[in-house]
């Protein structure tokens, strides 16, 4: 599942993190799981997480054994749609142009 459309106009790493978190919204993800899912280096991930936390788009829950990151409820779509895999023209261009 993908994050809501209004949260997709962000840096590529931030969108990848939000999409990964939305897929596992109930249980959340650790830093290592996020790094593997988003396929970015730790510095990019750290910067993306800092920005998303600052914008209140993620929740961080720490307990004695691990830290789990979950998406904020407003980022998760209410009902998954059948057209999740459809890309907007802007998304398509963003993926193909080197800007």
Secondary structure as UniProt FT lines:
FT   HELIX           5..7
FT   HELIX           12..23
FT   TURN            24..27
FT   HELIX           31..38
FT   HELIX           42..54
FT   TURN            55..56
FT   STRAND          58..62
FT   STRAND          67..71
FT   HELIX           73..75
FT   TURN            82..85
FT   HELIX           89..96
//
